[in-house]
Amino acid sequence: MIQILQVEGMSCNHCVKTIEEALEQIEVKASVDLEGKSVTVEFHQGKVTLAQIKEAIENQGFDVM
Ligand SMILES: [Cu+2]
């Protein structure tokens, strides 16, 4: 499924990479919109939960709204 998350604290391409790589590790395809302060995530339900995705982002120091 595809979900759009509002994420605070992303400011540059390094942030984008950090989030994309963290999500890649749990098999989530992420696309970051810096200006829109959002992350679009594509994942398989049953393999990974939204809670795990939020946790992975927050573990990198960002806030998921
Ligand atoms: Cu940054």
N, CA, C, O and the ligand as a Tripos MOL2 file, in Angstrom:
@<TRIPOS>MOLECULE
protein
  261   259    66     0     0
PROTEIN
NO_CHARGES

@<TRIPOS>ATOM
      1 N           0.8330   -1.1910    0.0000 N.3       1 MET1
      2 CA          0.0000    0.0000    0.0000 C.3       1 MET1
      3 C           0.8700    1.2440    0.0000 C.2       1 MET1
      4 O           2.0670    1.1830    0.2800 O.2       1 MET1
      5 N           0.2580    2.3560   -0.3140 N.am      2 ILE2
      6 CA          0.9880    3.6180   -0.3530 C.3       2 ILE2
      7 C           0.3850    4.5740    0.6650 C.2       2 ILE2
      8 O          -0.8330    4.7290    0.7570 O.2       2 ILE2
      9 N           1.2650    5.2100    1.4250 N.am      3 GLN3
     10 CA          0.8050    6.1240    2.4650 C.3       3 GLN3
     11 C           1.6880    7.3660    2.4490 C.2       3 GLN3
     12 O           2.8860    7.2800    2.1800 O.2       3 GLN3
     13 N           1.0980    8.5100    2.7340 N.am      4 ILE4
     14 CA          1.8870    9.7370    2.8030 C.3       4 ILE4
     15 C           1.9770   10.1870    4.2570 C.2       4 ILE4
     16 O           0.9590   10.3840    4.9200 O.2       4 ILE4
     17 N           3.2040   10.3470    4.7440 N.am      5 LEU5
     18 CA          3.4260   10.7560    6.1290 C.3       5 LEU5
     19 C           3.9690   12.1730    6.1760 C.2       5 LEU5
     20 O           4.8070   12.5490    5.3560 O.2       5 LEU5
     21 N           3.4970   12.9570    7.1290 N.am      6 GLN6
     22 CA          4.0640   14.2870    7.3560 C.3       6 GLN6
     23 C           5.2280   14.1150    8.3240 C.2       6 GLN6
     24 O           5.0760   13.5560    9.4100 O.2       6 GLN6
     25 N           6.3950   14.6070    7.9090 N.am      7 VAL7
     26 CA          7.5940   14.4280    8.7250 C.3       7 VAL7
     27 C           8.2840   15.7640    8.9520 C.2       7 VAL7
     28 O           8.5550   16.5080    8.0090 O.2       7 VAL7
     29 N           8.5660   16.0600   10.2250 N.am      8 GLU8
     30 CA          9.2370   17.3020   10.5990 C.3       8 GLU8
     31 C          10.7310   17.0740   10.7750 C.2       8 GLU8
     32 O          11.1620   16.0140   11.2300 O.2       8 GLU8
     33 N          11.5120   18.0840   10.4060 N.am      9 GLY9
     34 CA         12.9420   18.0390   10.6790 C.3       9 GLY9
     35 C          13.8220   17.7350    9.4860 C.2       9 GLY9
     36 O          15.0470   17.7220    9.6100 O.2       9 GLY9
     37 N          13.2180   17.4890    8.3270 N.am     10 MET10
     38 CA         14.0180   17.1980    7.1360 C.3      10 MET10
     39 C          14.4250   18.5190    6.4850 C.2      10 MET10
     40 O          13.5750   19.3560    6.1850 O.2      10 MET10
     41 N          15.7270   18.7000    6.2680 N.am     11 SER11
     42 CA         16.1560   19.9950    5.7370 C.3      11 SER11
     43 C          17.0310   19.9260    4.4980 C.2      11 SER11
     44 O          17.1570   20.9170    3.7790 O.2      11 SER11
     45 N          17.6320   18.7920    4.2370 N.am     12 CYS12
     46 CA         18.5580   18.7490    3.1050 C.3      12 CYS12
     47 C          18.6130   17.3460    2.5100 C.2      12 CYS12
     48 O          17.9340   16.4290    2.9710 O.2      12 CYS12
     49 N          19.4320   17.2040    1.4840 N.am     13 ASN13
     50 CA         19.5260   15.9150    0.8090 C.3      13 ASN13
     51 C          20.1060   14.8110    1.6900 C.2      13 ASN13
     52 O          19.8620   13.6240    1.4740 O.2      13 ASN13
     53 N          20.8740   15.2320    2.6790 N.am     14 HIS14
     54 CA         21.3940   14.2250    3.6100 C.3      14 HIS14
     55 C          20.2490   13.5960    4.4020 C.2      14 HIS14
     56 O          20.2250   12.3860    4.6280 O.2      14 HIS14
     57 N          19.3070   14.4310    4.8170 N.am     15 CYS15
     58 CA         18.1240   13.9250    5.5170 C.3      15 CYS15
     59 C          17.3480   12.9550    4.6240 C.2      15 CYS15
     60 O          16.8870   11.9060    5.0720 O.2      15 CYS15
     61 N          17.2180   13.3280    3.3690 N.am     16 VAL16
     62 CA         16.4990   12.4910    2.4120 C.3      16 VAL16
     63 C          17.1440   11.1160    2.3230 C.2      16 VAL16
     64 O          16.4630   10.0930    2.3970 O.2      16 VAL16
     65 N          18.4520   11.1010    2.1640 N.am     17 LYS17
     66 CA         19.2050    9.8470    2.0550 C.3      17 LYS17
     67 C          19.0630    9.0080    3.3140 C.2      17 LYS17
     68 O          18.8630    7.7940    3.2560 O.2      17 LYS17
     69 N          19.1700    9.6780    4.4500 N.am     18 THR18
     70 CA         19.0890    8.9820    5.7390 C.3      18 THR18
     71 C          17.7500    8.2500    5.8650 C.2      18 THR18
     72 O          17.7000    7.0870    6.2660 O.2      18 THR18
     73 N          16.6840    8.9420    5.5210 N.am     19 ILE19
     74 CA         15.3510    8.3550    5.6320 C.3      19 ILE19
     75 C          15.1600    7.2390    4.6080 C.2      19 ILE19
     76 O          14.6480    6.1680    4.9310 O.2      19 ILE19
     77 N          15.5760    7.5010    3.3770 N.am     20 GLU20
     78 CA         15.4090    6.4850    2.3370 C.3      20 GLU20
     79 C          16.1620    5.2060    2.6820 C.2      20 GLU20
     80 O          15.6550    4.1020    2.4840 O.2      20 GLU20
     81 N          17.3740    5.3670    3.1980 N.am     21 GLU21
     82 CA         18.1740    4.1810    3.5220 C.3      21 GLU21
     83 C          17.6200    3.4260    4.7240 C.2      21 GLU21
     84 O          17.6270    2.1950    4.7480 O.2      21 GLU21
     85 N          17.1390    4.1670    5.7200 N.am     22 ALA22
     86 CA         16.5690    3.5200    6.9030 C.3      22 ALA22
     87 C          15.3400    2.7000    6.5080 C.2      22 ALA22
     88 O          15.1190    1.6070    7.0290 O.2      22 ALA22
     89 N          14.5480    3.2350    5.5890 N.am     23 LEU23
     90 CA         13.3340    2.5320    5.1840 C.3      23 LEU23
     91 C          13.6320    1.3820    4.2270 C.2      23 LEU23
     92 O          12.9400    0.3640    4.2120 O.2      23 LEU23
     93 N          14.6730    1.5700    3.4360 N.am     24 GLU24
     94 CA         15.0870    0.5070    2.5240 C.3      24 GLU24
     95 C          15.4200   -0.7720    3.3010 C.2      24 GLU24
     96 O          15.1610   -1.8880    2.8510 O.2      24 GLU24
     97 N          16.0040   -0.5610    4.4850 N.am     25 GLN25
     98 CA         16.3980   -1.7040    5.3150 C.3      25 GLN25
     99 C          15.2130   -2.5320    5.7830 C.2      25 GLN25
    100 O          15.3570   -3.7200    6.0690 O.2      25 GLN25
    101 N          14.0380   -1.9090    5.8640 N.am     26 ILE26
    102 CA         12.8570   -2.6900    6.2400 C.3      26 ILE26
    103 C          11.9450   -2.8900    5.0190 C.2      26 ILE26
    104 O          10.7380   -3.0950    5.1430 O.2      26 ILE26
    105 N          12.5740   -2.8210    3.8350 N.am     27 GLU27
    106 CA         11.8860   -3.1040    2.5710 C.3      27 GLU27
    107 C          10.7130   -2.1720    2.2750 C.2      27 GLU27
    108 O           9.6620   -2.5880    1.7870 O.2      27 GLU27
    109 N          10.9340   -0.8990    2.5890 N.am     28 VAL28
    110 CA          9.9420    0.1210    2.2790 C.3      28 VAL28
    111 C          10.5470    1.0710    1.2560 C.2      28 VAL28
    112 O          11.6630    1.5620    1.4250 O.2      28 VAL28
    113 N           9.7970    1.3180    0.2000 N.am     29 LYS29
    114 CA         10.2510    2.2590   -0.8120 C.3      29 LYS29
    115 C           9.7680    3.6490   -0.4110 C.2      29 LYS29
    116 O           8.5670    3.8770   -0.2680 O.2      29 LYS29
    117 N          10.6990    4.5660   -0.2330 N.am     30 ALA30
    118 CA         10.3260    5.8940    0.2470 C.3      30 ALA30
    119 C          10.6940    6.9700   -0.7520 C.2      30 ALA30
    120 O          11.7280    6.9030   -1.4160 O.2      30 ALA30
    121 N           9.8200    7.9670   -0.8460 N.am     31 SER31
    122 CA         10.1470    9.1120   -1.6690 C.3      31 SER31
    123 C           9.8430   10.3740   -0.8640 C.2      31 SER31
    124 O           8.7120   10.6000   -0.4330 O.2      31 SER31
    125 N          10.8850   11.1920   -0.6720 N.am     32 VAL32
    126 CA         10.7880   12.3520    0.2120 C.3      32 VAL32
    127 C          10.5070   13.6210   -0.5730 C.2      32 VAL32
    128 O          11.1140   13.8820   -1.6110 O.2      32 VAL32
    129 N           9.5680   14.4040   -0.0490 N.am     33 ASP33
    130 CA          9.2870   15.7220   -0.6030 C.3      33 ASP33
    131 C           9.7000   16.7410    0.4590 C.2      33 ASP33
    132 O           8.9640   17.0010    1.4100 O.2      33 ASP33
    133 N          10.8890   17.3120    0.2770 N.am     34 LEU34
    134 CA         11.4230   18.2430    1.2710 C.3      34 LEU34
    135 C          10.5210   19.4530    1.4670 C.2      34 LEU34
    136 O          10.2130   19.8240    2.6000 O.2      34 LEU34
    137 N          10.0970   20.0690    0.3670 N.am     35 GLU35
    138 CA          9.2590   21.2700    0.4720 C.3      35 GLU35
    139 C           7.9160   20.9780    1.0980 C.2      35 GLU35
    140 O           7.3950   21.7750    1.8790 O.2      35 GLU35
    141 N           7.3630   19.8400    0.7540 N.am     36 GLY36
    142 CA          6.0620   19.4730    1.2890 C.3      36 GLY36
    143 C           6.1480   18.8220    2.6520 C.2      36 GLY36
    144 O           5.1300   18.4900    3.2600 O.2      36 GLY36
    145 N           7.3930   18.6380    3.1400 N.am     37 LYS37
    146 CA          7.6320   17.9920    4.4420 C.3      37 LYS37
    147 C           6.8880   16.6690    4.5440 C.2      37 LYS37
    148 O           6.2680   16.3600    5.5610 O.2      37 LYS37
    149 N           6.9640   15.8940    3.4650 N.am     38 SER38
    150 CA          6.2560   14.6250    3.4970 C.3      38 SER38
    151 C           7.1150   13.4970    2.9320 C.2      38 SER38
    152 O           8.0420   13.7140    2.1510 O.2      38 SER38
    153 N           6.7730   12.3050    3.3520 N.am     39 VAL39
    154 CA          7.4450   11.1050    2.8520 C.3      39 VAL39
    155 C           6.3670   10.1510    2.3600 C.2      39 VAL39
    156 O           5.4860    9.7400    3.1160 O.2      39 VAL39
    157 N           6.4510    9.8120    1.0950 N.am     40 THR40
    158 CA          5.5190    8.8280    0.5500 C.3      40 THR40
    159 C           6.1670    7.4580    0.6760 C.2      40 THR40
    160 O           7.2720    7.2330    0.1810 O.2      40 THR40
    161 N           5.4780    6.5540    1.3380 N.am     41 VAL41
    162 CA          6.0370    5.2210    1.5490 C.3      41 VAL41
    163 C           5.1900    4.1660    0.8540 C.2      41 VAL41
    164 O           3.9600    4.2120    0.8730 O.2      41 VAL41
    165 N           5.8810    3.2220    0.2460 N.am     42 GLU42
    166 CA          5.2160    2.1220   -0.4420 C.3      42 GLU42
    167 C           5.7030    0.8300    0.2080 C.2      42 GLU42
    168 O           6.9010    0.5490    0.2430 O.2      42 GLU42
    169 N           4.7550    0.0550    0.7190 N.am     43 PHE43
    170 CA          5.1450   -1.1650    1.4520 C.3      43 PHE43
    171 C           4.0750   -2.2380    1.3550 C.2      43 PHE43
    172 O           2.9350   -1.9850    0.9660 O.2      43 PHE43
    173 N           4.4870   -3.4540    1.7250 N.am     44 HIS44
    174 CA          3.5590   -4.5770    1.7100 C.3      44 HIS44
    175 C           2.9990   -4.7900    3.1100 C.2      44 HIS44
    176 O           3.7410   -5.0590    4.0550 O.2      44 HIS44
    177 N           1.6750   -4.6640    3.2290 N.am     45 GLN45
    178 CA          1.0320   -4.9230    4.5120 C.3      45 GLN45
    179 C           1.2460   -6.3950    4.8380 C.2      45 GLN45
    180 O           1.1730   -7.2560    3.9610 O.2      45 GLN45
    181 N           1.5130   -6.6740    6.1240 N.am     46 GLY46
    182 CA          1.7940   -8.0490    6.4930 C.3      46 GLY46
    183 C           3.2910   -8.2640    6.6180 C.2      46 GLY46
    184 O           3.7460   -9.0980    7.3990 O.2      46 GLY46
    185 N           4.0570   -7.4990    5.8370 N.am     47 LYS47
    186 CA          5.5110   -7.5710    5.9400 C.3      47 LYS47
    187 C           6.0150   -6.5140    6.8950 C.2      47 LYS47
    188 O           6.9250   -6.7520    7.6900 O.2      47 LYS47
    189 N           5.4150   -5.3520    6.8070 N.am     48 VAL48
    190 CA          5.8380   -4.2420    7.6560 C.3      48 VAL48
    191 C           4.6130   -3.4070    8.0170 C.2      48 VAL48
    192 O           3.6860   -3.2640    7.2190 O.2      48 VAL48
    193 N           4.6240   -2.8600    9.2300 N.am     49 THR49
    194 CA          3.4830   -2.0560    9.6670 C.3      49 THR49
    195 C           3.8270   -0.5670    9.6080 C.2      49 THR49
    196 O           4.9960   -0.1850    9.5480 O.2      49 THR49
    197 N           2.8060    0.2430    9.6260 N.am     50 LEU50
    198 CA          2.9890    1.6860    9.6230 C.3      50 LEU50
    199 C           3.7470    2.1220   10.8870 C.2      50 LEU50
    200 O           4.5470    3.0570   10.8570 O.2      50 LEU50
    201 N           3.4750    1.4250   11.9880 N.am     51 ALA51
    202 CA          4.1580    1.7440   13.2520 C.3      51 ALA51
    203 C           5.6650    1.5240   13.1100 C.2      51 ALA51
    204 O           6.4650    2.3160   13.6060 O.2      51 ALA51
    205 N           6.0430    0.4420   12.4280 N.am     52 GLN52
    206 CA          7.4690    0.1730   12.2190 C.3      52 GLN52
    207 C           8.1150    1.2310   11.3340 C.2      52 GLN52
    208 O           9.2670    1.6160   11.5350 O.2      52 GLN52
    209 N           7.3540    1.6880   10.3590 N.am     53 ILE53
    210 CA          7.8630    2.7230    9.4500 C.3      53 ILE53
    211 C           8.0800    4.0260   10.2170 C.2      53 ILE53
    212 O           9.1110    4.6830   10.0710 O.2      53 ILE53
    213 N           7.0960    4.3850   11.0310 N.am     54 LYS54
    214 CA          7.2290    5.6030   11.8400 C.3      54 LYS54
    215 C           8.4190    5.4970   12.7730 C.2      54 LYS54
    216 O           9.1820    6.4480   12.9380 O.2      54 LYS54
    217 N           8.5680    4.3350   13.3800 N.am     55 GLU55
    218 CA          9.6730    4.1190   14.3100 C.3      55 GLU55
    219 C          11.0170    4.2650   13.5960 C.2      55 GLU55
    220 O          11.9440    4.8800   14.1220 O.2      55 GLU55
    221 N          11.1140    3.6980   12.4010 N.am     56 ALA56
    222 CA         12.3690    3.7650   11.6420 C.3      56 ALA56
    223 C          12.7330    5.2110   11.3220 C.2      56 ALA56
    224 O          13.9050    5.5850   11.3640 O.2      56 ALA56
    225 N          11.7300    6.0190   11.0050 N.am     57 ILE57
    226 CA         11.9890    7.4280   10.6990 C.3      57 ILE57
    227 C          12.3780    8.1790   11.9720 C.2      57 ILE57
    228 O          13.3160    8.9760   11.9740 O.2      57 ILE57
    229 N          11.6480    7.9130   13.0480 N.am     58 GLU58
    230 CA         11.9140    8.6150   14.3090 C.3      58 GLU58
    231 C          13.2640    8.2290   14.9040 C.2      58 GLU58
    232 O          13.9150    9.0350   15.5680 O.2      58 GLU58
    233 N          13.6760    6.9900   14.6600 N.am     59 ASN59
    234 CA         14.9950    6.5540   15.1350 C.3      59 ASN59
    235 C          16.1280    7.3390   14.4870 C.2      59 ASN59
    236 O          17.2420    7.3880   15.0090 O.2      59 ASN59
    237 N          15.8360    7.9450   13.3560 N.am     60 GLN60
    238 CA         16.8520    8.7580   12.6720 C.3      60 GLN60
    239 C          16.7970   10.2190   13.1270 C.2      60 GLN60
    240 O          17.5470   11.0600   12.6320 O.2      60 GLN60
    241 N          15.9100   10.5070   14.0660 N.am     61 GLY61
    242 CA         15.8590   11.8440   14.6460 C.3      61 GLY61
    243 C          14.8220   12.7850   14.0480 C.2      61 GLY61
    244 O          14.8860   13.9980   14.2470 O.2      61 GLY61
    245 N          13.8730   12.2240   13.3210 N.am     62 PHE62
    246 CA         12.8150   13.0570   12.7320 C.3      62 PHE62
    247 C          11.5010   12.7850   13.4390 C.2      62 PHE62
    248 O          11.3370   11.7480   14.0820 O.2      62 PHE62
    249 N          10.5670   13.7170   13.3210 N.am     63 ASP63
    250 CA          9.2710   13.5470   13.9590 C.3      63 ASP63
    251 C           8.2020   13.2550   12.9130 C.2      63 ASP63
    252 O           8.0400   14.0000   11.9470 O.2      63 ASP63
    253 N           7.4800   12.1660   13.1220 N.am     64 VAL64
    254 CA          6.3670   11.8440   12.2390 C.3      64 VAL64
    255 C           5.0930   12.3690   12.8900 C.2      64 VAL64
    256 O           4.7740   12.0360   14.0310 O.2      64 VAL64
    257 N           4.3690   13.2040   12.1310 N.am     65 MET65
    258 CA          3.1550   13.8350   12.6900 C.3      65 MET65
    259 C           1.9890   12.8580   12.6850 C.2      65 MET65
    260 O           0.8890   13.2070   13.1160 O.2      65 MET65
    261 CU         19.6160   17.2640    6.2140 Cu       66 CU66
@<TRIPOS>BOND
     1     1     2 1
     2     2     3 1
     3     3     4 2
     4     3     5 am
     5     5     6 1
     6     6     7 1
     7     7     8 2
     8     7     9 am
     9     9    10 1
    10    10    11 1
    11    11    12 2
    12    11    13 am
    13    13    14 1
    14    14    15 1
    15    15    16 2
    16    15    17 am
    17    17    18 1
    18    18    19 1
    19    19    20 2
    20    19    21 am
    21    21    22 1
    22    22    23 1
    23    23    24 2
    24    23    25 am
    25    25    26 1
    26    26    27 1
    27    27    28 2
    28    27    29 am
    29    29    30 1
    30    30    31 1
    31    31    32 2
    32    31    33 am
    33    33    34 1
    34    34    35 1
    35    35    36 2
    36    35    37 am
    37    37    38 1
    38    38    39 1
    39    39    40 2
    40    39    41 am
    41    41    42 1
    42    42    43 1
    43    43    44 2
    44    43    45 am
    45    45    46 1
    46    46    47 1
    47    47    48 2
    48    47    49 am
    49    49    50 1
    50    50    51 1
    51    51    52 2
    52    51    53 am
    53    53    54 1
    54    54    55 1
    55    55    56 2
    56    55    57 am
    57    57    58 1
    58    58    59 1
    59    59    60 2
    60    59    61 am
    61    61    62 1
    62    62    63 1
    63    63    64 2
    64    63    65 am
    65    65    66 1
    66    66    67 1
    67    67    68 2
    68    67    69 am
    69    69    70 1
    70    70    71 1
    71    71    72 2
    72    71    73 am
    73    73    74 1
    74    74    75 1
    75    75    76 2
    76    75    77 am
    77    77    78 1
    78    78    79 1
    79    79    80 2
    80    79    81 am
    81    81    82 1
    82    82    83 1
    83    83    84 2
    84    83    85 am
    85    85    86 1
    86    86    87 1
    87    87    88 2
    88    87    89 am
    89    89    90 1
    90    90    91 1
    91    91    92 2
    92    91    93 am
    93    93    94 1
    94    94    95 1
    95    95    96 2
    96    95    97 am
    97    97    98 1
    98    98    99 1
    99    99   100 2
   100    99   101 am
   101   101   102 1
   102   102   103 1
   103   103   104 2
   104   103   105 am
   105   105   106 1
   106   106   107 1
   107   107   108 2
   108   107   109 am
   109   109   110 1
   110   110   111 1
   111   111   112 2
   112   111   113 am
   113   113   114 1
   114   114   115 1
   115   115   116 2
   116   115   117 am
   117   117   118 1
   118   118   119 1
   119   119   120 2
   120   119   121 am
   121   121   122 1
   122   122   123 1
   123   123   124 2
   124   123   125 am
   125   125   126 1
   126   126   127 1
   127   127   128 2
   128   127   129 am
   129   129   130 1
   130   130   131 1
   131   131   132 2
   132   131   133 am
   133   133   134 1
   134   134   135 1
   135   135   136 2
   136   135   137 am
   137   137   138 1
   138   138   139 1
   139   139   140 2
   140   139   141 am
   141   141   142 1
   142   142   143 1
   143   143   144 2
   144   143   145 am
   145   145   146 1
   146   146   147 1
   147   147   148 2
   148   147   149 am
   149   149   150 1
   150   150   151 1
   151   151   152 2
   152   151   153 am
   153   153   154 1
   154   154   155 1
   155   155   156 2
   156   155   157 am
   157   157   158 1
   158   158   159 1
   159   159   160 2
   160   159   161 am
   161   161   162 1
   162   162   163 1
   163   163   164 2
   164   163   165 am
   165   165   166 1
   166   166   167 1
   167   167   168 2
   168   167   169 am
   169   169   170 1
   170   170   171 1
   171   171   172 2
   172   171   173 am
   173   173   174 1
   174   174   175 1
   175   175   176 2
   176   175   177 am
   177   177   178 1
   178   178   179 1
   179   179   180 2
   180   179   181 am
   181   181   182 1
   182   182   183 1
   183   183   184 2
   184   183   185 am
   185   185   186 1
   186   186   187 1
   187   187   188 2
   188   187   189 am
   189   189   190 1
   190   190   191 1
   191   191   192 2
   192   191   193 am
   193   193   194 1
   194   194   195 1
   195   195   196 2
   196   195   197 am
   197   197   198 1
   198   198   199 1
   199   199   200 2
   200   199   201 am
   201   201   202 1
   202   202   203 1
   203   203   204 2
   204   203   205 am
   205   205   206 1
   206   206   207 1
   207   207   208 2
   208   207   209 am
   209   209   210 1
   210   210   211 1
   211   211   212 2
   212   211   213 am
   213   213   214 1
   214   214   215 1
   215   215   216 2
   216   215   217 am
   217   217   218 1
   218   218   219 1
   219   219   220 2
   220   219   221 am
   221   221   222 1
   222   222   223 1
   223   223   224 2
   224   223   225 am
   225   225   226 1
   226   226   227 1
   227   227   228 2
   228   227   229 am
   229   229   230 1
   230   230   231 1
   231   231   232 2
   232   231   233 am
   233   233   234 1
   234   234   235 1
   235   235   236 2
   236   235   237 am
   237   237   238 1
   238   238   239 1
   239   239   240 2
   240   239   241 am
   241   241   242 1
   242   242   243 1
   243   243   244 2
   244   243   245 am
   245   245   246 1
   246   246   247 1
   247   247   248 2
   248   247   249 am
   249   249   250 1
   250   250   251 1
   251   251   252 2
   252   251   253 am
   253   253   254 1
   254   254   255 1
   255   255   256 2
   256   255   257 am
   257   257   258 1
   258   258   259 1
   259   259   260 2
@<TRIPOS>SUBSTRUCTURE
     1 MET1         2 RESIDUE 1 A MET
     2 ILE2         6 RESIDUE 1 A ILE
     3 GLN3        10 RESIDUE 1 A GLN
     4 ILE4        14 RESIDUE 1 A ILE
     5 LEU5        18 RESIDUE 1 A LEU
     6 GLN6        22 RESIDUE 1 A GLN
     7 VAL7        26 RESIDUE 1 A VAL
     8 GLU8        30 RESIDUE 1 A GLU
     9 GLY9        34 RESIDUE 1 A GLY
    10 MET10       38 RESIDUE 1 A MET
    11 SER11       42 RESIDUE 1 A SER
    12 CYS12       46 RESIDUE 1 A CYS
    13 ASN13       50 RESIDUE 1 A ASN
    14 HIS14       54 RESIDUE 1 A HIS
    15 CYS15       58 RESIDUE 1 A CYS
    16 VAL16       62 RESIDUE 1 A VAL
    17 LYS17       66 RESIDUE 1 A LYS
    18 THR18       70 RESIDUE 1 A THR
    19 ILE19       74 RESIDUE 1 A ILE
    20 GLU20       78 RESIDUE 1 A GLU
    21 GLU21       82 RESIDUE 1 A GLU
    22 ALA22       86 RESIDUE 1 A ALA
    23 LEU23       90 RESIDUE 1 A LEU
    24 GLU24       94 RESIDUE 1 A GLU
    25 GLN25       98 RESIDUE 1 A GLN
    26 ILE26      102 RESIDUE 1 A ILE
    27 GLU27      106 RESIDUE 1 A GLU
    28 VAL28      110 RESIDUE 1 A VAL
    29 LYS29      114 RESIDUE 1 A LYS
    30 ALA30      118 RESIDUE 1 A ALA
    31 SER31      122 RESIDUE 1 A SER
    32 VAL32      126 RESIDUE 1 A VAL
    33 ASP33      130 RESIDUE 1 A ASP
    34 LEU34      134 RESIDUE 1 A LEU
    35 GLU35      138 RESIDUE 1 A GLU
    36 GLY36      142 RESIDUE 1 A GLY
    37 LYS37      146 RESIDUE 1 A LYS
    38 SER38      150 RESIDUE 1 A SER
    39 VAL39      154 RESIDUE 1 A VAL
    40 THR40      158 RESIDUE 1 A THR
    41 VAL41      162 RESIDUE 1 A VAL
    42 GLU42      166 RESIDUE 1 A GLU
    43 PHE43      170 RESIDUE 1 A PHE
    44 HIS44      174 RESIDUE 1 A HIS
    45 GLN45      178 RESIDUE 1 A GLN
    46 GLY46      182 RESIDUE 1 A GLY
    47 LYS47      186 RESIDUE 1 A LYS
    48 VAL48      190 RESIDUE 1 A VAL
    49 THR49      194 RESIDUE 1 A THR
    50 LEU50      198 RESIDUE 1 A LEU
    51 ALA51      202 RESIDUE 1 A ALA
    52 GLN52      206 RESIDUE 1 A GLN
    53 ILE53      210 RESIDUE 1 A ILE
    54 LYS54      214 RESIDUE 1 A LYS
    55 GLU55      218 RESIDUE 1 A GLU
    56 ALA56      222 RESIDUE 1 A ALA
    57 ILE57      226 RESIDUE 1 A ILE
    58 GLU58      230 RESIDUE 1 A GLU
    59 ASN59      234 RESIDUE 1 A ASN
    60 GLN60      238 RESIDUE 1 A GLN
    61 GLY61      242 RESIDUE 1 A GLY
    62 PHE62      246 RESIDUE 1 A PHE
    63 ASP63      250 RESIDUE 1 A ASP
    64 VAL64      254 RESIDUE 1 A VAL
    65 MET65      258 RESIDUE 1 A MET
    66 CU66       261 GROUP 0 **** ****
